[in-house]
Amino acid sequence: MAPARRVLVPLPDHDFDVTEVAVPWRMLTDAGHEVVFATERGHMPAADPLLLTGVLFGQLGAAPEPRRFYGDLTLTEAFQKPLTWDAVTPSDFDALLLPGGHAPGMRQYLGSGALQTKVAAFWALQRPVAAICHGVLVLARTKDPATGRSVLHGTRTTCLPKYMERSAYLLTAWKLGRYYRTYPAYVEEEVVAALADPSHFERGPRVLSKRGTATDHAPAFVVEDGRYVSARWPGDAYLFTERFLKRL
């Protein structure tokens, strides 16, 4: 068994994706690793509530197992008493995991210059990094101090594909407005613009509903580039974490 590692998971105060946080937390802790959460001011975070109850007519939310994992997670001291972003010392951690989420509260995390400074320092350590869905935006927006380019420049990655983001928005806009459109630009567009070459972006097989599970990775897709692992959406969370675990 690999030695226990400390994994940093920054979060916004609210609106992160249930599955993209709870599944990695469960799998990492079950493997003996320590997951350390951090929010901007050290407040206990909360997931997007619609993903717990069902976004539209009880559909489009998190699956039952990730919801159970999230319930367990909320009872832990690590989740209830996170670090502040300012208190994070990147070298104290062995790995970094950046979850996603699309609701408005995510902008606190996705657009934070203070958090990007910490992420840039961690990236420079050459330690394992994982990002899923909108979490890839944090890396796309994080600049390498030496070059002024995104830390993803020269790296292969995936993220939330435009067709997924657009489909979810068109399906729900009549009821939820821009709930599924976090920013005017699509996530894929911003991530691709940060890369050295558009060919470094991998969209993966087209999928709209079927999700991977702990025992079935067939619908899931991840991109691996050295120490870096990325995935598209909650349906990839189990495979994403499994591949991340191998780097620990």
C-alpha positions in Angstrom: 0.0 0.0 0.0 1.2 3.5 -0.8 2.0 5.8 2.1 -0.7 8.2 3.3 -0.8 11.5 1.4 -2.3 14.8 2.2 -4.6 16.0 -0.6 -5.7 19.6 -0.8 -9.3 20.3 -2.0 -10.2 24.0 -2.3 -13.9 24.8 -2.4 -16.2 27.8 -2.7 -18.5 28.6 0.2 -21.4 27.0 -1.6 -22.6 25.5 -5.0 -19.9 23.0 -5.7 -20.8 19.7 -7.4 -21.8 16.9 -4.9 -20.4 14.0 -6.9 -17.1 15.7 -7.8 -16.3 16.3 -4.2 -17.9 13.4 -2.3 -16.7 10.6 -4.6 -13.0 11.6 -4.5 -13.3 12.2 -0.7 -14.7 8.8 -0.1 -12.2 6.9 -2.3 -9.2 8.9 -1.1 -10.0 8.4 2.6 -10.9 4.8 2.1 -7.4 4.4 0.6 -5.9 5.9 3.7 -5.2 9.4 2.5 -6.0 12.6 4.3 -8.2 15.1 2.5 -7.9 18.7 3.6 -10.5 21.2 2.5 -10.0 25.0 2.2 -12.5 27.8 1.6 -11.9 31.5 1.2 -12.5 32.5 4.8 -12.6 29.1 6.5 -16.4 28.7 6.5 -17.9 25.3 6.3 -18.9 24.8 2.6 -22.1 23.5 1.2 -22.8 21.7 -2.1 -25.3 22.9 -4.7 -28.6 22.1 -3.1 -30.4 21.4 -6.4 -28.0 18.5 -7.0 -29.1 16.9 -3.7 -32.9 17.2 -4.5 -32.9 17.0 -8.3 -32.4 19.9 -10.6 -35.6 19.6 -12.6 -38.6 17.3 -11.7 -36.2 15.3 -9.5 -33.8 14.6 -12.4 -30.3 15.7 -13.3 -29.0 15.6 -9.7 -26.4 13.5 -8.0 -26.9 9.7 -7.9 -27.9 8.1 -4.6 -24.4 6.8 -3.7 -22.6 10.2 -4.1 -25.4 11.8 -2.1 -24.8 9.3 0.7 -21.1 10.0 0.6 -21.8 13.7 0.8 -24.0 13.1 3.9 -21.0 11.3 5.5 -18.6 14.0 4.5 -20.6 16.8 6.1 -20.2 15.1 9.5 -16.4 15.2 9.4 -14.2 17.7 11.1 -12.1 18.3 8.0 -15.2 19.5 6.2 -16.7 21.4 9.0 -13.4 23.3 9.8 -11.6 23.9 6.6 -8.5 26.0 6.2 -8.6 29.4 4.7 -7.1 29.8 1.2 -4.6 32.3 2.6 -3.5 29.8 5.3 -2.6 27.1 2.7 1.1 26.4 2.3 1.3 24.5 -1.0 4.4 22.5 0.0 2.5 21.0 3.0 0.5 18.9 0.5 1.3 15.9 -1.6 -1.5 16.5 -4.2 -4.1 18.9 -5.3 -7.7 18.2 -6.5 -9.9 20.8 -8.1 -13.6 19.9 -8.2 -16.2 21.6 -10.3 -19.8 22.9 -10.2 -21.7 25.3 -12.3 -24.1 27.2 -10.1 -23.4 30.9 -9.4 -21.6 30.4 -6.1 -18.8 28.7 -7.9 -17.6 32.0 -9.2 -16.0 32.8 -5.8 -13.7 29.8 -6.4 -13.3 29.8 -10.2 -12.3 33.5 -10.3 -10.2 34.0 -7.2 -6.8 35.5 -7.9 -5.7 34.6 -4.3 -6.5 30.9 -5.0 -4.8 31.0 -8.3 -1.6 32.2 -6.6 -1.7 29.1 -4.4 -2.4 26.8 -7.3 0.5 28.3 -9.3 2.8 27.6 -6.4 1.6 24.1 -6.1 1.8 23.4 -9.8 5.5 24.4 -9.7 6.2 21.7 -7.2 5.6 19.0 -9.9 3.3 17.0 -7.6 0.0 15.3 -8.7 -2.9 17.5 -9.7 -6.4 16.5 -10.7 -9.2 18.7 -12.1 -12.7 17.8 -13.1 -15.4 19.7 -15.0 -15.3 23.5 -14.2 -12.3 22.8 -11.9 -10.1 22.8 -15.0 -11.0 26.5 -15.3 -9.0 27.2 -12.2 -5.9 25.8 -13.9 -6.7 27.5 -17.2 -6.8 30.9 -15.4 -3.8 30.3 -13.2 -0.7 31.9 -14.7 2.9 30.6 -14.6 4.8 33.6 -13.0 7.8 32.9 -15.3 5.9 32.9 -18.6 2.6 34.7 -18.0 0.9 31.8 -19.7 -1.6 29.4 -18.2 -0.1 26.6 -16.3 -2.0 24.3 -18.7 0.0 25.7 -21.6 1.7 22.6 -23.1 -0.5 20.1 -21.2 -3.2 17.8 -22.6 -6.5 18.1 -20.8 -10.3 17.7 -21.0 -13.0 19.7 -19.2 -16.8 20.1 -19.4 -17.4 19.9 -23.1 -19.4 22.6 -24.8 -22.1 20.3 -26.1 -22.8 19.1 -22.5 -22.9 22.6 -21.1 -25.1 23.8 -23.9 -27.5 20.9 -23.7 -28.0 21.3 -20.0 -28.6 25.0 -20.4 -31.2 24.6 -23.2 -33.0 21.9 -21.3 -33.5 23.9 -18.2 -33.3 27.6 -19.1 -37.1 27.9 -19.2 -37.2 27.1 -15.5 -33.7 27.9 -14.1 -32.4 30.7 -16.4 -28.6 30.7 -16.6 -28.1 28.1 -13.8 -26.1 25.9 -16.2 -24.2 28.8 -17.8 -21.6 30.0 -15.2 -20.0 32.4 -17.5 -20.8 33.9 -21.0 -18.0 31.8 -22.5 -18.3 28.1 -22.5 -15.9 26.2 -20.2 -14.4 24.4 -23.2 -13.8 27.6 -25.1 -11.8 29.2 -22.3 -9.8 26.1 -21.5 -8.9 25.6 -25.2 -7.8 29.2 -25.4 -5.3 28.6 -22.6 -3.6 25.7 -24.3 -0.5 25.7 -26.4 -2.5 24.0 -29.2 -6.2 23.3 -29.6 -5.3 19.7 -30.3 -4.2 19.4 -26.7 -7.9 19.4 -25.7 -9.6 16.0 -25.7 -13.4 16.0 -25.8 -14.0 12.3 -25.3 -16.9 10.2 -26.5 -20.3 11.9 -26.7 -22.4 11.2 -23.7 -25.4 13.0 -22.2 -26.8 10.9 -19.3 -25.1 7.6 -18.6 -22.6 7.9 -15.8 -19.7 5.8 -14.7 -19.9 4.0 -11.3 -17.5 2.3 -8.9 -18.0 -0.9 -10.9 -18.6 0.3 -14.4 -16.1 2.7 -16.0 -17.5 2.2 -19.6 -19.2 5.6 -19.9 -16.4 7.5 -18.2 -13.5 9.4 -19.8 -10.3 11.0 -18.3 -7.2 12.5 -19.8 -3.8 11.7 -18.2 -0.7 13.7 -18.9 2.1 12.8 -16.5 1.2 13.9 -13.0 -2.0 15.6 -14.2 -5.4 13.9 -14.5 -8.6 15.7 -15.8 -12.2 14.7 -16.4 -15.3 16.1 -17.9 -18.3 15.9 -15.5 -19.7 14.0 -12.5 -20.1 10.9 -14.7 -16.4 10.5 -14.8 -15.8 10.9 -11.0 -15.1 7.3 -10.1 -12.6 6.6 -12.9 -11.1 10.1 -12.4 -10.4 9.4 -8.7 -9.1 5.9 -9.5 -6.5 7.3 -11.9 -5.6 10.1 -9.5 -5.0 7.5 -6.7 -2.4 5.8 -8.9 -0.4 9.0 -8.8 -0.4 9.0 -5.0 
